[in-house]
């Protein structure tokens, strides 16, 4: 079975990173690999850890290519999300890895047993969920031909492109290259004729992929992108169907997550949830997770930053007590 590889470029792993890794290592039923800078230190939540410095050298043209990327957003976020594909290409070459899954760290990966073999039967290249004509999102992707990474990285070094990022680069190649395959998302609940691009069907892959919309809907968006009070029920403008019409359930015994349309009885397996809000701690609490899913299934939203609200309430009570003592 193909490896499940995470890449984190930076001096420190975020506070939620260990919990995210632990969930995916437990539920994916796959060997997990974490690639980090050596400064991150040992991370035991993945099966194995590799250090970037041991095998990776940035291409000489990379520094010049970064001029066409947004360098100021969140400590070079767009530079790192693009450079990870150079890291993955050299990782595959250095360690003779023929195929791998790659997931972004803020994803919860469920049982992917046998998924690599099913996608191998489709073709060779890079498989990626796509939520619009011009955008691919590498929440969970599969690579069984390293030439696809080389093609993506050559495009990243093309300085004639304007306003490029990893999503638009992937979107371009998903639309133009024979080495790139679009994976099915929640748009599987729509008629095939309503989708503007060819995709690997849910029947072939035995499930669907979350580009971003499902995770944002279930668990909210990144608090840095929203208001002080964060609720779930967020509806991404590129969502592939009406997410309120579906029912959501975690199948613990099979390490699977299932989406069901109660009107038609159609049920589909979900391979990943893109937890955009990064609230992984809440997902490890069985009662809290059940509460969130139950409320969504009833058509209700949930306040997601409950810890923040509790801390504010405690601080408020403490302040009033101190004031009363003076």
N, C-alpha and C positions, 0 to 999 in steps of 0.2 A: 504494500500500500504506500502511496506517495506521502512524503513528509508534509506537515503543516508548519509553515515558516512565518514567523513574525519578525519584522525589522523595526528597531527603534534607534534613530540617529539623534544623539544628544547626550549631554553629560549625566542626566539623571532620568530614571524611569518615573513617570508620574505616579502619584499616590494611589490611583486606582489600578495601575498596571498589573500589580501582582494578583489582585482579585480577578481581573479579566483573564489573565493567563491561566489561573487555576481553574476557572469555569470552563474554558475552552479545552484545556488538557483533560479535564474530567469527562466532558460531554462529547468531544469530537471523536473519541475512540481511535485516535491517531497519535503517532509520535510527534511531539511539538518541538520545534527548534526556535530559539530566540537569538537574534543577531543584534548585538549592541556595541557601543563604544566601550572600551575597557574601563573607562571612568565610572560606568554604571555599577560595576562590581558584580558579584555572583548573584544570580536570580534562580532560585530553586524551583519556582512554580512551573517552569518549562522542563521538558524531558532532558534537553541538552541546550547549552549556550555556546555561541561562537562570538568572537570579538572581531569587529570590523578591521582593526589594525593588523590582524594576522593574515588577511588575504586580499584586502581591497586597496586599490589605488585609483583616485579620481582621474578621469580622462583629462588630458592637457587642455582640451577645448571646453571643459566644464565651466571654468571660471568665467569665460567670455559668454557662454550660453546663459549663465544666471542673470545676465543683464536684462533679458527679456522675461524674467520671472519676477513676481512681486516679492522683493527681498525684505520688506518691512513688516509684513503681516505676521504677528505672533512669533517673533524670534526665528524668522526664516522658514515658516511652516511649509510654504509652497516649494522651496528649494529642497527640503528634506523629503517631501512626499514624492518628488520627481527623482531625486538621487537614489532612493531606495531600489529603483529598478536597475541602476548600474551595479548596486551592491548585489542584488539577486543574480544578475548575469554572471558576475565574477564568482559568486558563491557556487553556482552550478558548474562553472568551468573548473574551479579549483578542486572541488570535492567530487567531481564526476557524478553529479546528480542529474538524472535524465528527466525527472518530472517532479513537480511539487505543487502543493497548494500554498498560496500566500494570502494571509488575512491581515487587515489593519488591526492594530491592537485593541481598538474600541469596538470589537465585534465579539459576540458570543457565538461560538461555532458548535453546532450539534453534530450528531452522528453522520460522518461522511464516508463510512465504510462502503466500498464498492463504487463510489462516485467516480474515482479516477478511471476505472476500467470502462465505465459507461461513456465517459467523455472521450476516452481513447478510441472508442468505436465511431465517434463522430468525425474526428480529424486530429491534426497535429498543429499546435500553435499555442495561442493564449486565449483562454475563455474568461469572459468578464461580464458582469451584469451591467446593463445599460438602461438609463431612465429617460433618455431623450435621444433625438437623432444625432446630436453632437456631443454627447457626454457619456463616458463610461466611468464607473466608480469601482475602484479596486477593493471593495469591502471584503470579498472572498473571491479569489480568482484561481484558475488552474493553468499551469504551464507544462506542456509536455514536448515542447520544442524550443530550445534556447534561442534559435534564430529569431523568434518573435520578439524576445527581449532586445536583441541586437537592433531589430528594426525600430522598436519603440525608442530606444536610446539614441539612435541616429536622428530621429525626428526631434528629440529633446535638444539636441545640439544644433539644430537648424536655427540660425539667428535671424532668418527672414520671417519667422512666425511672430505674431504680435499677441500679447496677452495670453500666452500659453501657460498651462498647468497640466498636471498629470491626468485630470479628467478630460480636458479637451484633446490632449494627445491620444488618449485611449479612444475617445469618441471618433476622432478622425480615422484611426486605423480600423476600428470596428466597422466603419462605413466603407473603407476602401481596400483593405488588405485581405487576402485569402488566408492569412495566418491568424486572423483574429475572429473569434466567434462570440456572438451575443448570447448571454445566458438569460433564462426566463426569470422574471420577477413576479410581483403580485399581478402583473398584467396577464398572468395565466388565467385569471378569473374573467377576462374579457374575451370577446370573439377574436379569433386569429386575424380576421380581416381588418380589425380596428387598430392593429399595431403597424406602425410605419416602417418596421425593419424586420429582417429575418432573424429568427432566434432558435436556439436549441430548446425544444419543447420540454415541458415538465414531465411528459410521459417518457421521454428518452432519458432524462437525467434522474427521474424518480423524485423530483422535488423542484423547489424554486429558491431564488436567492434574494436577499434584501440589499438593494443598492444603498438606500438611505431611508426611504419613506416609512417602512414598517417600524423600524426602531425609533424613529422620531415620533411616530404615532403612539406607540405603546409606552415609551418611557421618556418622551420629551426631547427637546433640542438642547444643545450645549448651553448652559446657563450664561455663558459669555455672549451668546447671540440673542438672548431674550430679555424678558423683564425680570424684576426681583422675584415675583411669584411664578414659579415654573410648574405648569401642569402638563400632563400628557394630552393626547388627542390632537397633536399638531398635524396639520395636513400639508405635506410638501406639494409644491405646485406641479411637480412631475410625478405624483403618485399614479400608479398604474390601474387603480380601481377605487371604488368607494370603500375605504377601510372600515368604516362604521358598520357595514353590512356583513362583515365577517366575524367569526368566533375564533378565539385563540386559546390553545391549550398546550401545556408542557407534558410530554409523555416520559416520566422519569425512568420507567423500566427499560425503555428502548433508547434513552438519551436523544429523543426526537422532539420536535416542536411542530404543531399541526395547525393549519388554517382551514376553516370550514365555512362554506356558504350555506347557511341554514335553509335558504330558499330553494336551492337546487340539490342539497346534500353533497355537493362536491367538496372533498377534503384533499389537501395538498400538503406534503411535507416541506418544511422550511429548513434550509441548511445553515443559515446564519441570521442573527439579528444585529444590525448596526446600531449599537447603543450610543447614539450621538451625545446624549446627556452625560455620559461617563458615570452614571450612578450605579456602578456594579455592586456596591455594598448592599443595596436594597434587593438586588436579584438573588443574593445568597440567603436571604431571609425568606423561608418558605411561606410564612403567613403573609408577609408584606407582598411578595410576588403574587400569591393567590388573590389577595385583595385587589391589586392593580388589574389583573386579568379579569377577575369577576366583574369589576366595575365597567371595564371596557366592553365586556360581553353584554352588559346591561345598558350600554349606550351612555355611560357616565365617565366624566373626567376625574382624575385624581391629582391632588397637590403632590408634586414629586420632591421638592426641596423641603421635606418635612423636618429634616435635621436642622436646617438653617432656621426654620421658624421656631423650633423648640429652643434652640440656642438663644434666639432673640427674646423669646418669652422669659427664659431663665435670667438673662441679663437684665430684662426690664423689671422683674420681681426683685432681683438683687439690688438694683439701683434704688427702687422705692423703699426697700428695707433699710438700706444705708442712709437714705435721706430722712427716714423716720427716726433713726437713732440720733441724728444731729440736733 
